[in-house]
């Protein structure tokens, strides 16, 4: 929380005794002269949904890619509360990172072409995740792919269709099934409904809500759409030009934004 | 006996950056609230009654003062408690009943009502049964239980909202005009439920357009008065 003249500074957690699942500290990243992230810190507690808002270029997607270990910062520390992986995850080698991302972290991208092999079957796309994790039995692969697709509310009669033949909403469901197939501890969502028709967007958000409620998956969702963040997030982090300008409970950010930039953002929406 | 809540010198003002102004809501609010007590906030429209409720719930960030809330683990100042602590208390102990339902697309009325129980770890069938009982109690017709409240009238949405908000007994309940737009049947169901909760020791703070609706429940009231000279500080 950025201290302002009209609000009191907040204390450290006192009642919440469970440590955060995700802790990022002091993450900075430059690309040439462009500052993508400047001293960003974030915590996400088990079962919580953190929303990250900001306009294009705010660094929100870069931060999510860091959480998915697709990029390393110039400086910074990243930890997940996993007993087998103490220490800074940014220090892991490529193989360990790939294993970690495949087995413990799920991600859904805005663009399904990034997350899916468009010419393979949908079930095959989901099964690929399970193969990386070491599953070899065809029946088990198919069974678990079916389960994940079903949980993502994908119509199972189309599980062997190729993503290229599917609608945008269905492609996102395949991505989601792939992301949750291994029951990750962390689900990352990068503009998961941007570009979908409003009615389809509502259905996909509802599926995400349902999954969150039934499985208590810890999620980080990035969106420029405040409506999406409002629907999904418990807490919200507002980013601008690579920095966190404000964070707070979702209802507080929307009803009593403190920072000038957040006020502009919220008022532009309402 | 230790009170549930001790509010000391609570103040709220809004900083409106685009106007370069501060808007004064209230200041110097102090009171204690004990288990099973019902406190009514009085005062003319626009004096800040709802703002005070929202500040206690931390939808608004307090500008000054303390909100000591006593838990089994000791006291915590809600004015400055960490967001995750507030979220935790909202899941378990502190409820807020507004006039408006935030309906979600494609979620049935009974599922919306059952959700707080599900989050508290109660099994799906049990939560659903309890949800249906409360929908019936508030007079929502049986054929609407599986329907999506997004399409309901204001009054019906409000019933769903109340059933959801009151299904899980809390230690502290903040009521923001819950009787607005309710029909007589639902209103008496609400008053019965509030009386039961009060008897069970739930502490309540309420804003009511017609305090007569809950006359039998009120123990004390606080009068909020408009500040004589509105603060208008250029920043």
Interface residues (C-beta under 8 A of the other chain):
Chain A: X1 X4 X5 X6 X7 X8 X9 X10 X11 X12 X13 X14 X15 X16 X45 X48 X202 X203 X205 X206 X209 X213 X231 X234 X235 X247 X248 X249 X251 X252 X255 X256 X258 X259 X260 X263 X264 X267
Chain B: X13 X14 X15 X16 X17 X18 X22 X54 X58 X59 X60 X61 X62 X63 X64 X71 X73 X76 X77 X79 X80 X81 X82 X83 X84 X85 X86 X87 X88 X89 X104 X105 X106 X107 X115 X118 X119 X235
